[in-house]
Amino acid sequence: MSVQNAGASPARVVLIEDSEPVRQMISVYLTNNGMKVFEADTVSAGRRAVNLLKPQIVLLDLGLEDGDGIDLLPEIVNQKIPCMVISARSQALDRVISLEKGAHDYMTKPIELRELLLRMRRMMSTQAVTSSPNDVWAFGEIKVDQALRAIIPSNGGKNVPITAMEFKLLRMFTSRAGRVVDRAELAKVIGVRSVEVSRALDISVSRLRKKLRDAGYEVNLRSVRGSGYLFSSDSITLGENAGEEIAQADLAS
């Protein structure tokens, strides 16, 4: 593991990448843009760096010499450290699994360095927000702590963590409560192409549905054949055309 200095009070970045040319390219660019980069080329070295340094952000490759970087993701996000996956894996399922395990973002190699920097700054800016009562977002009886990104249970138990992607899906569904949201729109939320969306989307929605129920909220989140998904709940105010759309959904089920 090597360290590069980048000026006064720079953001600390742990870069876990087994390709030396890629590490050097990213490290030099980020250092030149005011960050302090700590490099690691294996899962074990990356784990030590994250635990010791508590960085502001982690950049994580998946195909590492001593294991799959995806197995390190939960350890990183459990420490409330934002993590961006940078991988040559371009399949929709790899992206979805990474986001489901807590990655805040996913970039496919080869990467554009300026885009990487912009995404990192956005992630760190969002992470800097601390939790307060104003961070609780409510829709009907369902409440979500936006800073902690967790569903607040109805029975006063432990919060149920959700991933960044699940949070985006939940915002989409609740903003369209009582209306069918088509798969093309949802595909954009989870960052996959429409031809890849079916399995990836169904997995993501299924997990979100389970987490809502784990938090004590009985919601109706159903697939509408040939169209998309319909979200409704007793605690949600339905849209003007909800009755017609629900009837159509029942006929299609």
C-alpha positions in Angstrom: 0.0 0.0 0.0 1.5 3.4 -1.0 0.5 6.9 0.0 0.5 10.0 -2.1 0.2 13.5 -0.6 -2.0 16.1 -2.2 -1.9 19.3 -0.2 -3.6 20.6 3.0 -6.6 18.8 4.4 -7.3 16.8 1.3 -10.1 14.2 1.0 -8.8 10.7 1.8 -9.4 8.2 -0.9 -8.7 4.5 -0.7 -8.2 3.1 -4.2 -8.4 -0.8 -4.4 -7.2 -1.8 -7.8 -4.9 -4.6 -9.0 -3.8 -3.1 -12.2 -0.8 -0.8 -11.6 -1.3 1.3 -14.7 -4.9 2.0 -13.8 -4.0 2.7 -10.2 -1.3 5.1 -11.3 -3.6 6.9 -13.8 -6.4 7.4 -11.2 -4.1 8.2 -8.4 -2.2 10.9 -10.2 -5.3 12.5 -11.5 -7.0 12.6 -8.1 -3.9 13.8 -6.4 -3.6 16.7 -8.9 -7.2 17.5 -8.1 -6.6 18.0 -4.3 -7.2 14.5 -2.9 -4.9 12.2 -0.9 -4.9 8.7 -2.4 -4.0 5.5 -0.6 -3.5 2.6 -2.9 -4.1 -1.1 -2.3 -4.0 -4.0 -4.8 -5.7 -6.8 -3.0 -8.8 -7.4 -0.9 -6.8 -7.9 2.3 -4.7 -4.7 1.8 -7.9 -2.8 0.9 -9.6 -4.0 4.1 -6.6 -2.9 6.2 -6.5 0.5 4.5 -10.2 1.2 5.0 -10.2 0.1 8.6 -7.1 2.1 9.5 -7.7 5.3 7.5 -11.5 5.7 7.6 -11.4 7.5 4.2 -14.0 9.9 2.8 -14.5 7.5 -0.2 -13.4 4.1 -1.5 -12.9 3.2 -5.2 -13.2 -0.6 -5.6 -12.3 -2.9 -8.4 -14.1 -6.3 -8.3 -11.6 -8.8 -9.9 -8.7 -8.8 -7.4 -6.0 -11.3 -6.9 -7.0 -12.7 -3.6 -10.8 -12.5 -4.0 -13.8 -10.7 -5.4 -14.0 -7.0 -4.3 -17.8 -7.4 -4.1 -17.3 -9.4 -0.9 -15.6 -6.3 0.7 -18.5 -4.0 -0.1 -20.7 -4.7 3.0 -17.7 -4.1 5.3 -17.1 -0.7 3.7 -20.7 0.6 3.6 -21.3 -0.7 7.2 -18.7 1.9 8.2 -20.8 4.6 6.5 -18.1 5.1 3.9 -19.3 5.8 0.3 -18.0 3.3 -2.2 -17.8 3.5 -6.0 -17.2 0.3 -7.9 -14.9 0.6 -10.9 -14.9 -2.6 -12.9 -14.5 -4.1 -16.4 -17.6 -6.1 -15.7 -20.4 -4.6 -17.9 -23.2 -7.0 -17.3 -26.4 -5.5 -15.8 -26.4 -8.2 -13.0 -22.9 -7.2 -11.8 -24.1 -3.6 -11.5 -27.3 -4.6 -9.7 -25.6 -6.9 -7.3 -22.9 -4.2 -6.5 -25.6 -1.6 -5.8 -27.7 -4.0 -3.8 -24.7 -4.7 -1.6 -24.4 -1.0 -0.9 -22.2 0.5 -3.6 -23.2 4.2 -4.1 -22.2 4.2 -7.8 -20.8 2.0 -10.5 -18.5 2.8 -13.4 -17.5 0.5 -16.2 -13.9 0.5 -17.5 -12.5 2.2 -19.4 -13.4 5.2 -17.3 -13.3 8.9 -18.1 -11.4 10.6 -15.3 -13.3 13.9 -15.3 -16.6 12.0 -15.0 -15.0 9.9 -12.1 -14.0 13.1 -10.3 -17.5 14.7 -10.7 -19.2 11.5 -9.4 -16.9 11.3 -6.4 -17.5 14.9 -5.4 -21.2 14.4 -5.6 -21.0 11.2 -3.5 -18.8 12.9 -0.8 -21.1 16.0 -0.8 -24.1 13.8 -0.1 -22.3 11.8 2.5 -21.3 14.9 4.4 -24.9 15.6 5.4 -25.6 14.4 9.0 -28.8 12.9 10.2 -31.4 15.3 11.7 -35.2 15.3 12.1 -35.4 17.2 8.8 -33.8 14.2 7.1 -36.8 12.1 7.8 -38.8 11.8 4.6 -42.4 10.6 5.0 -45.1 9.4 2.6 -48.2 8.4 4.4 -47.2 6.3 7.4 -43.9 5.1 5.8 -40.9 7.0 7.0 -37.3 6.9 5.7 -34.2 8.4 7.3 -32.5 9.9 4.2 -29.1 10.6 5.7 -28.8 7.1 7.1 -30.7 5.7 4.1 -32.9 3.4 6.2 -36.6 2.7 6.5 -37.9 3.7 10.0 -40.1 0.7 11.1 -43.7 1.2 12.1 -43.2 -0.7 15.4 -40.3 1.3 16.8 -37.8 -1.5 16.1 -34.4 -1.2 14.4 -34.2 0.7 11.2 -34.1 -1.3 8.0 -31.1 -0.2 5.7 -31.8 0.2 2.0 -29.3 0.7 -0.8 -28.9 3.8 -2.9 -30.7 2.1 -5.7 -33.6 0.9 -3.5 -34.0 4.4 -2.2 -34.2 5.8 -5.8 -36.8 3.1 -6.7 -38.8 3.9 -3.6 -38.9 7.6 -4.4 -40.0 6.8 -7.9 -42.8 4.4 -6.8 -44.1 6.7 -4.1 -44.1 9.8 -6.4 -46.3 7.7 -8.8 -48.4 5.9 -6.2 -51.5 4.4 -7.7 -50.0 4.7 -11.3 -48.2 2.2 -13.4 -44.5 3.1 -13.7 -43.1 1.5 -16.9 -40.0 -0.5 -17.1 -38.1 1.9 -19.3 -38.3 4.6 -16.6 -37.3 2.1 -13.9 -34.4 0.9 -16.0 -32.9 4.4 -15.9 -33.1 4.4 -12.1 -31.1 1.2 -11.7 -28.7 2.1 -14.5 -29.2 -0.7 -17.0 -30.3 -0.8 -20.6 -33.9 -1.7 -21.4 -32.9 -5.1 -23.0 -31.3 -6.1 -19.7 -33.8 -4.7 -17.3 -36.2 -7.5 -16.7 -34.3 -9.8 -14.3 -32.3 -7.0 -12.7 -35.4 -4.9 -12.0 -37.4 -7.8 -10.7 -34.6 -8.7 -8.2 -34.4 -5.1 -7.0 -38.1 -4.6 -6.6 -38.4 -7.9 -4.8 -35.8 -6.9 -2.3 -37.3 -3.5 -1.7 -40.7 -5.1 -1.2 -39.3 -7.4 1.5 -37.5 -4.6 3.3 -40.7 -2.6 3.5 -42.5 -5.6 5.0 -39.6 -6.2 7.4 -40.2 -2.6 8.6 -43.8 -3.4 9.2 -45.4 -1.7 6.2 -47.9 -3.7 4.2 -47.6 -2.3 0.7 -49.0 -3.4 -2.7 -46.1 -3.4 -5.1 -47.1 -5.6 -8.0 -45.8 -6.3 -11.5 -48.1 -5.3 -14.3 -47.6 -7.7 -17.2 -46.2 -6.0 -20.3 -46.0 -2.6 -18.7 -44.2 -2.1 -15.4 -44.9 -1.9 -11.7 -47.8 -0.5 -9.6 -47.3 0.8 -6.1 -50.1 1.5 -3.7 -50.7 1.4 0.0 -53.5 2.3 2.4 -51.3 5.1 3.7 -50.7 6.5 0.2 -53.0 9.0 -1.6 -53.7 7.5 -5.0 -53.6 9.4 -8.2 -56.7 10.6 -10.2 -56.6 7.6 -12.5 -55.7 5.0 -9.9 -59.0 3.1 -10.1 -58.7 2.6 -13.8 -55.1 1.6 -13.7 -55.6 -0.8 -10.8 -58.5 -2.5 -12.7 -56.2 -2.9 -15.7 -53.5 -4.4 -13.5 -55.9 -6.9 -12.1 -57.0 -7.9 -15.5 -53.4 -8.3 -16.6 -52.4 -10.4 -13.5 
